[in-house]
Amino acid sequence: MKSEWGEPVLARFPEDPRDRLRAWDASDEYLLGHLAERRREPGGALSGTVVVLGDRWGALVTALHAHRPTQITDSYLTREATRANLARNGVGPDAVRLLTTRDAPPERIDVLLVRVPKSLALLEDQLLRLAPSVHAGTVVVGTGMVKEIHTSTLEVFERVLGPTRTSLARKKARLIFCVPDPARERPANPWPLGYRLPDGVGPVSGRTVVSHAGVFCADRLDIGTRFFLKHLPDAGSRRVVDLGCGNGIVGTAVALAAPAAHVLFTDESFQAVASAEATYRASGARAAAEFRVGDGLAGVPDGSVDLVLNNPPFHSHQATTDATAWRMFTGARRALRPGGELWVVGNRHLGYHVKLRRLFGACELVASDPKFVVLRATAGR
């Protein structure tokens, strides 16, 4: 990535030679260009505590490492990509402070750079958490592709921090400029949300779901999960993984139906795993449970799992890709014991059965409707 802040070599995480997607985009370049122009103006140099919210793969903090920025991210993959990119460019690990969206923010923020997230709810939640640390002199600049920045995006900045405007578009990217108003009366943070599940969805019927900001379908039961809940296998006393757990509905259903099971909830989102744990605790389930933020099943010993339940995403930020699903499936194949099973729900058109047959040798259709399929693949003996 070329900019006046240097030319760091960047990669996504985990690195995959088949992945042709870059670890930065035009919005990162636009923001770095603006900051370079600004520092040539009197008093325009970056100073004080620099915070970067939503950096996708560590491109921004790697470029700005000389200012010892703080990165705040909801993504485990982003955090690991940042560590790898810093090391790749000869930057020591102490040059950037790495925080998650669940951590307490810095007490004072002098420069706030925001890579606009896909989730407006996550943006609202994080700006509300950061607002007490922002002062009248804080430089606030957001960035994103044109398709990511809407009137509602600007309204969140305006409502939480202060007067907001946008730049002209450049290479389909825009900047957001916000002037903090410490006297502004901010709304209460509505997150996390809680809602009651409907009847007719198995053991979790009528239970409360807790969702932190940014989690998929935070305020309602999505139709894919609803269909999956009707066809879950009997877990018995097996070791089960809710892979890509989101707010934990599927794993909680298993825990309620099979008190002797051991359920691992795992996701790459810190917000999701916090939601899953809150949902599980609220349900009163008695099964043993573990909650882990990570890259799929990385770190889970080979052959140690009996059952993996998975509703894989088919987007990585704004990009449509099956790379995440493929990593989840290959990770499950490795972690499953001989005879262990991977159960997947997905849209019919995604063709997951082809990938599962390639990995497992066979794939069985458990259930289907006009939109979704539930598939089962068994690890070989």
Helices and strands as residue ranges (DSSP letters): H 26-39, E 50-53, H 59-63, G 65-67, E 70-73, H 76-88, G 93-95, E 97-100, E 109-115, H 120-130, G 131-133, E 134-145, G 146-148, H 151-160, E 164-166, E 173-178, E 193-196, G 202-204, E 208-211, H 223-229, E 239-243, H 249-257, E 262-267, H 270-283, E 288-293, E 305-310, E 315-316, E 319-320, H 323-335, E 336-347, G 348-350, H 352-360, E 364-368, E 372-378
